[in-house]
Amino acid sequence: MSEERWLPVVGYEGLYEVSDQGHVRSVERVDSYGRHRKTRVLKPNKNGSGHYQVRLYRNGRSESYSYVHRLVLEAFVGPCPEGMVGCHYDDVKEHNRLENLRWGTSSSNRFDAVRNGNDYNARKTHCKYGHEFTPENTRYCKNGGRACRQCSKWKVRQEHSRSNTQADVSKGTGPRTGSSGMLMTTVTDGEDE
């Protein structure tokens, strides 16, 4: 295994460093109160989405929480291009090694999740009504999602039926409703008078 490389954290030069293995450490220094601070590796915490983050300080004040994967990318790759996000190739948010990270679009990040089997919708084998997603029964949508062909056909039939019923009512040839809103039907005994 190669030796861990350290670079200054962008915007915190002389205060913090980040490694290509995803570790963040404070730099040995004298703080704003004149106290000697030794180098120490920071213990990251997990946020609600599962990403590791560290709290960085400047002049004795907490600046903010910073995502470890972004600190690694900014130091070793460069600033985040507009419209891009930090992506993990293996979708494991705790793996912040440089070789596992890249700048990419949100869409490419979602494709990683599908490729790695971590996307909830991609793991589905049946639609919500129980129809299996087979090649014959699967329709791919413009947004990259999937739809059940059987359910899609049923929805089209329902819409067609609904629009025909509304058209018939407006012409006076469809089913009639009474003042209570109930459907009125004509009952005949089958004999002509």
Phi, psi and omega in degrees: 000138182285160180290143181293129179260141181239138174228156178297144174289128182300127181089350180230034181301137182083353180246316184222154174229155178233146182253164177288353176263001176089021177259149178236135179224153174277153181265142177300130185192174171257124184281182185293345178262004179084010180271143177280126179248125178277159174292134175212145178280129181284145176267114181284156172240159182267134175273184183299332181271357178096000178279143174281140178219157177231152177263125181253143182241148174219132181055039177076002181244142177288124179279304182181173169274141178234137177290132182297318182297326178289323178297318179297311182296316181297322182285318188262334183251317181133181183296155180291122176296151181301134179082005182253163176227164175280125184244143173258123180303319184267002179066011176264109189293343178276346182271094185253029174287147183305318183292348179261000187241154174197160169276136179202175179278163176300323180297315180294329177295319178292323177295326175300316181298320178293312181300321183273001178076021182256002180272126184303313183290327180290336180279349182292136178255344181223153175285175184292346177260008173093002178282134182286141175277087174260166178303325181285333185255012183245129175246131180265130185270164179299328182279004179093356180277180179239152176223151179278125180296320180298315180293322179297317179296318180298318180297320179296316178298319179297315179297317179297315179296317180296317181292324177293319180296317179295321179293319180296320180296318181293332178275349183085010181254354183267189179297145182254151175241148178276186182295336179276355182089000180281146178292128180259133177236154178260127180258129176236152180271001177092353181254140176274146179260000000 
